[in-house]
Every structure is written in C-alpha cells, then in structure tokens.
Amino acid sequence: MVLRNDLLSPVLDRVSRLKWIIFITTTITILLYYTYLATPTSNTITIPTPNGGGDSSSNNGIESESEPKSQITRPTSSSAGAPPRGETKKNMMFVKTHKCGTSTLVNVFYLYGIRHRSNFALQPYRHNINSDNIVGLTPPRHPGEDYNLQCQHGKFRPFSENKFMPKATTLYTTIIRSPVSHFKSAFSYWGNDKQMMRQLGKDISYEYAMDKWLDLHPGLIVGLTVNSAASDLGFGQFKPELELQNRIEQFIRHIDDEMDLVMITDRFDESLVMLKEKLGWNMTDILYLRRMVGKKSERKLKPLSDKIKNKILDREVIDRQLYEYFNKRFDQHIDEYGREAFMNRVEEYQKLREQFEDRCFVRTEDSRSYSEFADRNMACRFLQSRDVIITRVITQLQLSDDYRKQDVVESFDTVYMEDMVRKIQKDFDEDVPAFDPNDVG
C-alpha cells in the first residue's frame, strides 16, 4: 500500500517539532542543574589591619594603624574547570612581579626545568613575555607536548595564559612584598633617588628624597615604583569604570580566584616550602642562593620614620590591601597543612639550604655578601647567573632538536648544550647534601 506524502507531511512535522521541544527542554534542565552544582558557597575573609588580626608566623612588614578593615568575599572553590585547591598539578605558571625576589625565584624554577627537561613557555631570547602572542612563543621540544613552566615578566592576562597553560593541569602562583619594603627597593632600583639628588643636591637624605618624590607625583600611581604588584597582576585593565575601593576589592577577589598560591617575599622560605608541597616537588628542587646582595650605603640602611612610612602606605593603596589580604591568606594555607608540621618542614629546608650555600661559597666577615665560589659547581654558577642570560640558554635548549648545538653565553663556558645539562645534573646529584631529618637541631 502506498501512503500519500500530503498525508504524512503534517504528522512528520509534528513529530519533528516534538523532538526539538524535548531536546531543548532537556538541555535547559541539564544546564540549570550543573549551574546549580557549580555555584560556589562563599565565606568572608577579614583583611587584618597592619597591627591587628591574623595569626602570622612572621612580621607582616606593614606599619600603619589608620586603615579600616575591609570585607572581601572569597569563593571557596577554584575557577571553573580547575581541580580543588591543594590538588597536585604538574605544571606551573609563575607571574613574575618586580622587586619581590623574583630573580632568585626564577633561577630556582629554571634549574628545576632544565634538570627535568621541561618545556618553557617563553618569548625566544627575551626577558619579557607577551601572553597575547601565543604564536610567538618558543614551541615545545616535541609536537603535542604541553608547556610545563612560565617564569618571564609580563602583565597577568589569565584569559590569554589559560589558552597555553590550562588551569586544570597548571598551578598559578605569584609573589608580593610588604609595601614599605618594596617601595624602598624600587625607589632606588629605578633611579628615583638619583633623580632627586640631581634636583635637590647630593647631600639630601634618602628619606627626604622619597618624601619630595612622592610630593612631585600626586594622585593614584600604578607603575614600577608605586603599586607595582597591582600593575604586574593586571590592575590597569581591570574594570576601570568602577569606583576605586570597589575596584580594588573586586580585583583582590579576582586574583584570589585565579591564583592557587600567592607567595610572600617577607616569608620567602615558607613560601617556597608551601609551593613545593602544592607541586609535589622535593626539598632539593627549591634550593636557592642569595643573589644581588651587597653593601648598602648608610643612608639607605637608616630606618624610615613613621611619617614617611604612613605616606608610602597612603600611596600604596592597592598593594597595601593586596598584601594584607594575601598575607592572611597565606596563614590559611599553613593552617590547612598543619602549622606545627609545616614549620618543622621549613626548619628542615633552611638547614639543607644553608648546607648547600656553604658548599657553593666561601663566606666573608660580612654575612650579607660572599666571596668567589668555593668550587666551580655548575649548579652554583647557574643559580647565581642573571636570569636574562639563562633565558637565552633555555631558548637555545628548547630550539635545539638534538640538544647538541653550541652556544657562547656570558658567565658560562663554551659547551655543548647537552653537556651543560648533564654537568648541572651531575653536580646537583653529587654535591647537594643529602638531608638527614634526624640531624635537625
């Protein structure tokens, strides 16, 4: 029997429409269900005033009593698609901030990466990275491999960086410093003291130079000297339409959501041990040598008055709140680990690090500086080299198909790349002292 098309068409149309209605209804139901599941609960962290609140194992370095407490709501879950905080991730995205001890840190990360044949996300032969230009990155050594480490300077742009270092497999971290300490370091490093001496006379005090420089630069500054951490972390592009305090609080929530760990320069060893725990590294993976430490003039060593400290803190309005919040947040990481157990680990690490430093250097009477290397250990030399030089070495390593290309790099001998890597690994394995946990005094 033959059925006529004009009789079937209305029936088929109704069936087709019914299928679409069922499909759309089911899809909406599923989306609403998972949206409900993904909605995080929240709790509130009170940003402590500089002299109150928060049990910190070290001085937070802020000396102001005039700032009120701020209320910032922190999501308890990580960003969508990322595993919960504390779950070990194999890769690391380090947002390198200025004048926060990052030159020391990145050499530790570079040494780890070379020893483990990691793929670095970096701009070839450059000191900075433009995360928006993914095409310009040095490719992984083998097609299809992931990037394992990113340590170069660059504005934090999580939307771009998540594309080549996804949060599902990458630990995002950075480091910040107490505002007064940072300002003192940055003020000199960027030549502002010399600028003021040229204008006002070479015999002016360091504090007077700071005071007059701040007077000559009124208003909100987000740059290399003032609110530098906020600048590096992307505050300049973050919701500029908002009123300042609301913008700062939303920015802090944004950074807390994006970062698995914000380290503290003033708690350097604690920060490295916490990072090690979150990445599942070994103690020997985080050994460092103090770098760029020399004698400072008496005028720079003289303590600052409360007046200039408060003036600096007034201008460091963003970095001050960032520091207060994440210093408190770091204490929470320690409490989650177990404070006593964690501090025992820090003590173990410091003993091991001192043994390693004694192996590399001959100390002088001035404990803040060091003489020539005690031996020619490649790992010691590596950790003391400028990170801009090491970037060139790593670029050459990653671009070399067979790791056999020669390169002449300042402060290294002319060696084959693979020979250099083997020498670093050999020195590290043989000369880094083995840690005996029973030998902790």
C-alpha positions in Angstrom: 0.0 0.0 0.0 1.4 3.4 -0.9 0.9 6.3 1.6 0.4 9.7 0.1 3.1 12.3 1.0 0.5 15.0 1.6 -1.0 12.8 4.4 2.4 12.0 6.0 3.9 15.5 6.0 1.8 17.1 8.8 2.4 14.0 11.0 6.2 14.2 10.4 6.2 17.9 11.0 4.5 17.5 14.4 6.9 14.6 15.4 9.9 16.7 14.4 8.7 19.7 16.4 8.0 17.5 19.4 11.6 16.1 19.2 13.1 19.6 19.2 10.9 20.7 22.1 12.0 17.6 24.1 15.7 18.3 23.2 15.6 21.9 24.1 13.8 21.3 27.4 16.2 18.5 28.4 19.2 20.7 27.5 18.0 23.6 29.6 17.3 21.3 32.5 20.8 19.9 32.4 22.4 23.3 32.2 20.4 24.6 35.1 21.3 21.5 37.2 25.0 21.9 36.6 24.9 25.6 37.1 23.4 24.9 40.5 26.1 22.4 41.3 28.9 24.8 40.1 27.6 27.7 42.2 30.2 28.1 45.0 29.4 28.7 48.6 31.4 31.6 50.0 32.9 32.7 53.2 34.4 36.1 54.2 38.0 36.9 55.0 38.6 40.0 57.1 41.7 41.8 55.8 43.6 42.5 59.0 44.7 46.0 59.9 48.5 46.3 59.9 48.8 45.8 63.6 45.8 43.6 64.3 44.1 40.4 63.3 45.5 37.3 61.8 48.0 34.9 63.4 51.1 35.3 61.4 54.3 33.4 62.0 56.3 36.4 60.9 56.1 40.2 60.9 53.9 41.3 58.0 56.1 44.3 57.5 53.3 46.9 57.4 53.5 49.8 59.9 50.2 51.7 59.6 47.3 51.9 62.1 45.0 54.2 60.2 43.4 51.8 57.7 40.0 50.3 58.4 39.3 46.6 58.0 37.9 45.6 54.6 35.4 42.8 53.9 36.2 40.7 50.9 34.2 37.6 50.0 36.4 34.8 48.7 35.0 31.8 46.7 35.9 28.5 48.4 36.2 26.8 45.0 38.7 27.4 42.2 37.8 28.7 38.8 35.6 26.6 36.6 37.4 23.6 35.1 40.2 23.6 37.7 40.6 21.0 40.4 40.2 22.0 44.1 42.9 23.9 45.8 45.6 21.6 47.2 45.4 19.1 44.5 48.8 18.5 43.0 49.3 20.0 39.5 52.3 19.1 37.3 52.8 22.5 35.6 53.4 26.0 36.9 52.5 29.5 35.7 54.6 32.0 37.7 53.6 35.6 37.4 56.9 37.4 37.9 56.5 40.7 39.8 59.1 43.4 40.1 61.4 43.8 43.1 60.0 40.9 45.0 62.9 38.5 45.0 61.8 37.1 41.7 65.2 36.9 40.1 66.2 34.5 42.8 63.0 32.5 42.4 63.1 32.1 38.6 66.6 30.7 38.7 65.3 28.0 41.0 62.5 27.3 38.5 64.8 27.4 35.5 67.2 25.0 37.2 64.3 22.6 38.0 63.0 22.8 34.5 66.4 22.0 32.9 67.0 19.1 35.2 63.6 17.7 34.4 63.7 18.5 30.6 60.6 20.8 31.0 59.0 22.8 28.2 59.2 26.5 28.9 56.6 29.0 27.6 58.8 32.0 26.7 59.4 34.6 24.1 62.7 33.5 22.4 65.8 35.3 23.8 63.5 37.8 25.6 63.2 38.8 29.2 59.5 39.5 29.0 56.6 37.6 27.6 53.5 38.8 25.7 50.9 36.1 26.6 48.6 37.6 23.9 51.0 36.5 21.2 50.9 32.7 21.6 52.3 32.2 18.1 55.5 34.0 19.2 56.2 31.6 22.0 59.1 29.1 21.7 57.4 25.8 20.8 57.6 22.7 23.0 60.5 20.4 22.0 58.2 17.8 20.6 54.9 18.3 18.9 51.9 17.7 21.1 53.7 18.3 24.4 52.4 20.7 27.0 54.2 23.7 28.4 55.4 23.0 31.9 56.8 26.3 33.2 56.4 30.0 32.5 58.5 32.4 34.6 59.1 35.6 32.5 58.0 39.1 33.3 54.6 40.0 31.7 51.3 41.5 32.7 49.0 38.9 34.1 46.3 38.1 31.5 44.6 34.9 32.7 42.3 34.7 29.6 45.3 34.5 27.3 47.5 32.4 29.6 44.8 29.8 30.2 45.0 29.0 26.5 48.5 27.7 26.6 48.7 26.7 30.3 45.3 25.5 31.3 44.3 25.7 34.9 43.2 22.1 35.0 46.9 21.0 34.9 48.7 24.2 35.9 49.4 25.7 39.3 49.1 29.5 39.1 51.3 31.4 41.5 53.0 34.8 42.1 54.7 36.6 44.9 54.2 40.0 46.6 56.1 42.1 49.1 55.3 44.4 52.0 54.6 47.8 50.5 57.2 49.9 52.5 59.9 47.4 51.9 59.0 47.2 48.2 58.9 51.0 47.8 62.4 51.4 49.4 63.8 48.8 47.0 62.0 50.1 43.9 62.7 53.7 44.6 66.4 53.1 44.4 66.4 50.5 41.7 64.6 52.6 39.2 66.9 55.6 39.9 64.4 57.9 41.6 66.8 58.6 44.4 69.5 59.8 41.9 66.9 61.9 40.1 66.0 63.7 43.3 69.7 64.2 44.3 70.3 65.8 40.9 67.4 68.2 41.5 67.9 68.9 45.3 71.5 68.2 46.0 73.6 65.1 46.5 73.7 65.5 50.3 70.0 65.1 50.9 68.8 62.1 53.0 67.3 59.1 51.4 64.0 59.7 53.3 63.9 63.3 52.2 64.4 62.2 48.6 61.4 59.8 49.0 59.3 62.5 50.6 59.9 65.0 47.8 59.4 62.4 45.1 56.0 61.5 46.5 55.1 65.2 46.6 56.1 65.6 42.9 54.0 62.6 41.9 50.5 63.1 43.4 47.4 61.1 42.7 47.0 57.4 42.1 50.1 55.7 40.6 50.1 52.1 39.3 53.5 51.5 37.9 57.0 50.2 38.7 57.6 52.2 41.9 54.2 52.6 43.4 51.5 49.8 43.4 53.9 47.7 41.4 52.3 44.3 42.3 48.9 45.6 41.2 50.4 46.7 37.9 52.1 43.4 37.2 48.9 41.5 38.1 46.8 43.5 35.6 45.0 46.1 37.7 45.4 48.7 34.9 43.0 46.8 32.6 40.6 45.5 35.4 37.2 47.2 35.4 38.4 50.8 35.2 34.7 52.0 35.3 34.3 51.1 39.0 34.9 53.4 42.0 38.4 52.8 43.3 37.7 50.9 46.6 35.1 48.7 44.9 37.5 48.1 42.1 40.3 47.1 44.5 38.1 44.7 46.4 36.9 43.0 43.2 40.4 42.9 41.9 41.6 41.1 45.0 38.8 38.6 44.7 39.8 38.1 41.0 43.4 37.4 41.9 42.4 35.0 44.7 40.2 33.1 42.3 42.9 32.9 39.6 45.9 32.1 41.9 46.4 28.7 43.6 49.1 30.4 45.8 50.3 33.9 46.4 53.7 33.8 48.0 55.1 36.5 50.3 58.6 37.8 49.9 58.9 38.6 53.6 58.2 34.9 54.2 60.4 33.6 51.4 61.4 30.2 52.8 57.9 29.5 54.0 56.6 30.4 50.5 59.0 28.0 48.8 58.2 25.2 51.1 54.4 25.7 50.5 55.0 25.9 46.8 56.9 22.6 47.0 54.1 20.9 48.8 51.5 22.1 46.3 53.6 20.9 43.3 54.8 17.7 44.9 58.5 18.7 44.4 61.4 17.7 46.6 63.4 19.8 49.1 66.3 19.9 46.7 64.1 21.3 44.0 63.7 24.6 45.8 67.2 25.4 46.9 68.4 28.9 46.2 71.4 31.1 46.7 71.1 34.7 47.8 71.6 36.9 44.8 72.3 40.6 44.2 73.1 41.2 47.9 75.8 43.8 48.6 76.7 46.6 50.9 74.2 49.4 51.1 75.1 53.0 52.0 74.4 54.1 55.5 71.7 56.5 54.3 69.8 53.6 52.7 70.1 51.4 55.8 68.8 54.1 58.1 65.2 53.2 59.3 62.4 55.3 57.9 60.3 57.5 60.2 56.7 56.7 60.9 55.7 59.8 58.9 57.3 58.6 55.6 56.1 55.0 56.2 52.5 56.2 56.5 52.9 58.5 53.5 54.1 55.5 51.4 51.3 53.3 52.7 48.8 56.0 51.7 50.1 56.0 48.2 50.4 52.2 48.0 46.6 51.9 48.4 46.2 48.9 46.1 49.4 47.0 47.0 48.8 47.6 50.7 45.4 45.8 50.6 46.7 43.1 48.3 49.5 42.4 50.9 47.2 42.5 53.9 44.7 40.1 52.3 47.2 37.6 50.9 49.4 37.6 54.0 46.4 36.5 55.9 45.5 34.0 53.1 49.0 32.5 53.4 48.4 31.8 57.0 45.3 29.9 56.0 47.4 27.7 53.7 49.6 26.9 56.7 46.7 26.2 59.0 45.2 23.8 56.3 48.5 22.0 56.2 49.0 22.0 60.0 51.1 24.8 61.4 53.5 22.8 63.6 54.2 20.2 60.9 54.7 22.9 58.3 57.1 25.0 60.4 59.1 21.8 61.1 59.4 21.3 57.3 60.6 24.9 56.9 63.2 24.3 59.6 64.4 21.2 57.7 64.5 23.1 54.5 66.5 26.0 55.9 69.1 23.6 57.3 69.5 21.9 54.0 69.7 25.2 52.1 72.4 26.5 54.4 74.5 23.4 53.8 74.1 23.9 50.1 75.1 27.5 50.3 78.2 26.7 52.3 79.1 24.2 49.6 78.9 26.8 47.0 80.5 29.8 48.7 83.3 30.9 51.0 81.8 33.3 53.4 83.4 36.7 54.3 83.1 38.6 57.5 80.1 40.4 56.1 77.3 37.8 56.2 75.4 39.7 53.5 78.0 39.2 50.8 80.0 36.3 49.5 83.5 35.7 48.0 84.3 33.7 44.9 82.8 30.3 44.6 84.3 27.6 46.8 84.3 25.3 43.7 83.2 25.5 40.1 80.0 23.7 40.6 77.7 24.3 37.6 74.6 24.4 39.7 76.1 27.0 42.0 77.0 29.1 39.0 73.6 28.7 37.4 71.7 29.9 40.5 74.0 33.0 40.6 73.6 33.9 36.9 71.4 36.7 35.7 68.0 35.3 34.6 68.2 37.2 31.4 71.2 35.2 30.4 69.6 31.9 31.5 66.7 32.7 29.3 69.0 32.7 26.3 70.4 29.3 27.4 66.9 27.8 27.8 65.7 29.2 24.4 68.7 27.5 22.7 67.9 24.3 24.6 64.3 24.2 23.5 65.0 25.2 19.9 67.7 22.6 19.6 66.3 19.4 18.0 69.2 17.2 19.3 70.4 19.3 22.2 73.8 19.4 20.6 74.1 23.0 19.3 76.9 25.2 20.7 76.3 28.5 22.3 78.5 31.1 23.8 76.8 32.7 26.8 78.2 35.2 29.3 79.2 33.6 32.6 79.2 30.1 31.1 82.0 28.3 29.3 81.5 27.4 25.6 79.9 23.9 25.9 77.5 21.7 24.1 74.1 22.2 25.5 73.5 18.6 26.4 76.9 18.5 28.1 75.9 21.6 30.1 72.7 20.0 31.2 74.4 16.7 32.2 77.0 18.7 34.1 74.3 20.6 36.0 72.5 17.3 36.8 75.8 15.6 37.9 76.9 18.5 40.1 73.4 18.7 41.7 73.2 14.9 42.3 76.7 14.7 43.7 77.2 17.9 45.6 73.8 18.8 47.1 74.0 17.5 50.6 71.6 14.7 51.4 69.2 15.8 54.2 69.0 13.7 57.3 65.8 14.5 59.2 67.3 13.2 62.4 70.0 15.8 62.2 67.8 18.8 62.8 69.0 20.8 65.8 
